[in-house]
Amino acid sequence: MAKYTLISFKTCPWVQRSAILLREKNTPFEFRHIEPDNRPDWFLAISPHKKVPVVRIDDSVSLFESSAINEFLDETVEPRLHPADPVQRAINRAWTDYVPTFASSVTGCAYAATEEDYKKAIAKIPEAFDRLEKALEKQGSGPFFNGASYSLVDAAYAPFLQRYVFLDHIHAIGQLEKFPRLKAWVDALMARPSTHSFPPAEFEAMYRENLRKRGSYLSQFIEAPRAAAE
């Protein structure tokens, strides 16, 4: 079996997509975390876009961009998670291509500097949720995008839906409950062990602390971690 090393920032959702896929395929891999503000020369030499994720295969080949990595993994490591039907595969890929727009609409409020900016950001969420709700209704009864079978499109959305849940815990947004098929999808993804690169409560705490340090509007609703008692 090939040796896989996944180079990551600890809380990067794009890396998380590939980590999820490796876990879904029961494929051992090593995480190698780097700091976003201190990207080492060895990393810059193997990442043409200077971004994570990068997956190293047998310490000799480097692949980059999460969608390309996941397509490669699905082609080379069993079980195949893309639908067998070519039309369904194309639909899945098209909705995976929507992820960057969806992520910006649904989690952009995390970076809003003021209350006014925050309100403008969360106003974009219902449209993005409605698009997915309609897509999910066409795909079947769930719980996953294609019905009962987990696929690459589930792995693609899971990190961003997870972050919406985290944001809703910080300062209630209250939109997800209006979209029952989407809500069922989120619940299924959050309950799936592959979604989580760290224990869920630990990862949520890491996300909250990163957000607090940004000093955005939402940071005022996040308590600083308490020092351990001596």
Secondary structure as UniProt FT lines:
FT   STRAND          4..8
FT   TURN            10..11
FT   HELIX           13..24
FT   TURN            25..26
FT   STRAND          30..33
FT   TURN            36..37
FT   HELIX           41..46
FT   TURN            48..49
FT   STRAND          54..57
FT   TURN            58..60
FT   STRAND          61..64
FT   HELIX           66..76
FT   HELIX           86..97
FT   HELIX           99..107
FT   HELIX           108..111
FT   HELIX           115..122
FT   TURN            123..124
FT   HELIX           125..139
FT   TURN            145..146
FT   HELIX           152..170
FT   HELIX           176..178
FT   HELIX           180..191
FT   HELIX           193..195
FT   HELIX           200..214
FT   HELIX           217..221
//
